[in-house]
Amino acid sequence: MLAAAGLLTSILTLVAVVGRIADFGWSPNRAAIAGINVIFGVNLAGSVWLCLELWRRRRPFGDIVRWQTAHFGVYAAWAAVVVVAFPPIFGFA
């Protein structure tokens, strides 16, 4: 239930950020938040699905652990993009 609530919160946050981007345009903060929310939403959607499969006894708990730990690299890659690529993209603003 917590993962599902987190997924709903992530979707609502992403909708709000996209609305702000539509109204006020792109900024480094809005782009970073939009990207992390997409990553977080995918992570939570997979977690919800795997938890349901665990509950139905179709998947072992280890699948959830592997899913979560696989995302450490995705979060690290996004952080690297934000730190390295965003300053030149946004003119060091």
C-alpha positions as CSV (number, residue, x, y, z in Angstrom):
1,M,0.0,0.0,0.0
2,L,2.9,2.4,0.7
3,A,4.4,1.8,-2.7
4,A,1.0,2.5,-4.3
5,A,0.5,5.7,-2.3
6,G,4.0,6.7,-3.3
7,L,3.2,6.0,-6.9
8,L,0.1,8.2,-6.8
9,T,2.1,11.0,-5.1
10,S,4.8,10.7,-7.8
11,I,2.2,10.9,-10.6
12,L,0.5,14.0,-9.0
13,T,3.9,15.7,-8.5
14,L,4.9,15.0,-12.1
15,V,1.6,16.4,-13.4
16,A,2.2,19.6,-11.3
17,V,5.8,19.9,-12.6
18,V,4.6,19.4,-16.2
19,G,2.0,22.1,-15.6
20,R,4.6,24.5,-14.3
21,I,6.8,23.8,-17.3
22,A,3.9,24.5,-19.6
23,D,3.2,27.7,-17.8
24,F,6.6,29.1,-17.1
25,G,9.0,27.1,-19.4
26,W,12.0,25.0,-18.6
27,S,14.4,25.6,-15.8
28,P,17.2,23.5,-14.4
29,N,15.2,22.7,-11.2
30,R,12.0,21.8,-13.1
31,A,13.9,19.6,-15.5
32,A,15.7,17.8,-12.7
33,I,12.5,17.3,-10.7
34,A,10.6,16.0,-13.8
35,G,13.4,13.5,-14.6
36,I,13.7,12.2,-11.1
37,N,9.9,11.9,-10.8
38,V,9.8,9.8,-14.0
39,I,12.5,7.5,-12.7
40,F,10.8,7.3,-9.3
41,G,7.5,6.6,-10.9
42,V,8.9,3.7,-12.9
43,N,10.6,2.4,-9.8
44,L,7.4,2.5,-7.8
45,A,5.3,1.1,-10.5
46,G,7.6,-1.9,-10.8
47,S,7.6,-2.2,-7.0
48,V,3.9,-2.3,-6.8
49,W,3.7,-4.9,-9.5
50,L,6.3,-7.1,-7.9
51,C,4.6,-6.7,-4.5
52,L,1.3,-7.9,-6.0
53,E,3.1,-10.8,-7.6
54,L,4.8,-11.6,-4.2
55,W,1.4,-11.4,-2.5
56,R,0.0,-13.9,-5.1
57,R,3.0,-16.1,-4.5
58,R,4.1,-15.9,-8.1
59,R,7.5,-14.2,-7.4
60,P,10.0,-14.5,-4.7
61,F,11.0,-11.6,-2.4
62,G,14.4,-11.5,-4.0
63,D,12.9,-10.1,-7.2
64,I,11.9,-7.0,-5.3
65,V,15.3,-6.6,-3.8
66,R,17.0,-7.0,-7.3
67,W,14.5,-4.5,-8.8
68,Q,15.3,-1.9,-6.1
69,T,19.0,-2.4,-6.1
70,A,19.1,-2.2,-9.9
71,H,17.8,1.4,-9.7
72,F,20.7,2.7,-7.7
73,G,22.6,2.9,-11.0
74,V,19.7,4.7,-12.6
75,Y,19.6,7.3,-9.8
76,A,23.4,7.7,-10.0
77,A,23.2,8.2,-13.7
78,W,20.5,10.9,-13.4
79,A,22.5,12.7,-10.7
80,A,25.6,12.6,-13.0
81,V,23.5,14.1,-15.9
82,V,22.2,16.8,-13.6
83,V,25.6,17.7,-12.3
84,V,27.6,17.4,-15.5
85,A,25.2,18.2,-18.4
86,F,22.7,20.7,-16.9
87,P,25.2,23.6,-16.4
88,P,26.1,23.8,-20.1
89,I,22.6,23.0,-21.3
90,F,21.1,25.8,-19.2
91,G,23.9,28.3,-19.6
92,F,25.2,28.0,-16.1
93,A,22.0,29.7,-14.9
